[in-house]
């Protein structure tokens, strides 16, 4: 990797700038408790994952899409016997998650402040537009970013369109994120650069088969703070 040509640095948002996925797991836990009389937690979680993946093309990503999949899962496991009260409880769980203020990772603002003096910073993330805009506003980090890209998905085509919009070559772009599938592999396919910051909780949809993970061409770090050292700042 030649990082001397980097002009633009893209950051994933959820579980890269702030904690996100554990909140989904907490909501799932409460959802399973709500319908424990109908099925085991393992069965409910498996059915939910199946329905979520089926619905990605229709609803995309984010908490609102998650809520719809929760309701559909409830209908499936109860044989369409879900009550109005239970639907109301699912909606309440979803709103509670949406309104929750995400915890920023340590050193995140320090790193963004340092990088913004040398590079153009952008957010490149998936999810619901209003949900992600709300998170960014509540985070206090919005001032460090030149551009916000809420993507319907994060594949090679989407990243290529983003680079064209930014008017830069792949070698001038560095993507930083927690997901090998969404933040690393498609960027490397374009010939751009990537830094992987793993997070202990990842949605199963983002898992990548071991032999699909490259041995090189990207850097893995333990925290966002290490990005400054890699870029000699």
Steps between C-alpha positions, in 0.01 A plus 500: 500500500622844407332736747691806378244556224196505729280809463167378636435278801163330536368382835231246559269621778337215695752308713785707356427849636247390761349188656196367315465123453477414873183713515343276234594193704338654809178566307505146361531365852193695614314387186576135576375545857178645361432184297668234716167310529506428125860401429851477642737797486719316250208424267372857519844647426551267204159585355565873551835480320340312211227762466741794537717372216194438280384856565825684426405553134163644607584700811877548498677536833434682827270487800175561312574206267588300811164584661309379194696176505424459870126531432520252209695257718238529773226418249697195381576350841150561641313376194356850442366513855695808605291744703468876458671538836798296380527704180497812714778356715716427193451858380592625846820293495590642158437860604703444815793383289468788252495757779798353680814714485787294364818488705802643313814288504794638701735737311263527202465878510872549563583291193245676278625841609859407413412344165266780391793739487673293232233295322146536374289281726170338405252259658410203280242286675192285447167545670191716512564863400315663792641252750861554393461878473360501855793296630750732334331809637483355851864385484642851472732374224321643198728807483800287403349356182501653155238262361246248635409201281214280621529200268228250411770236509878493510626310200754574227246682284387726786857589594590566136210746474616665821855546370367647176287742701805599705704532177790292628691191389484178706862543613400833656233343721532330837201327661491428873240265649415197710351274230719291268200442272381861473801720576802303381442252216309725253749783555797274432334372182504856369868541577439736793639469853340374820555480874302244696405572863328181624216526750406218737134493391419470128173421327512148350411648159840672500694177558744396228621148425858467622652424157343817358700725734818632334836438666625848422418829323331640807599579856324377814527706819367461851354849539432818308790668680747283306390661173705811587817293537441321169460835324801648682301766682 
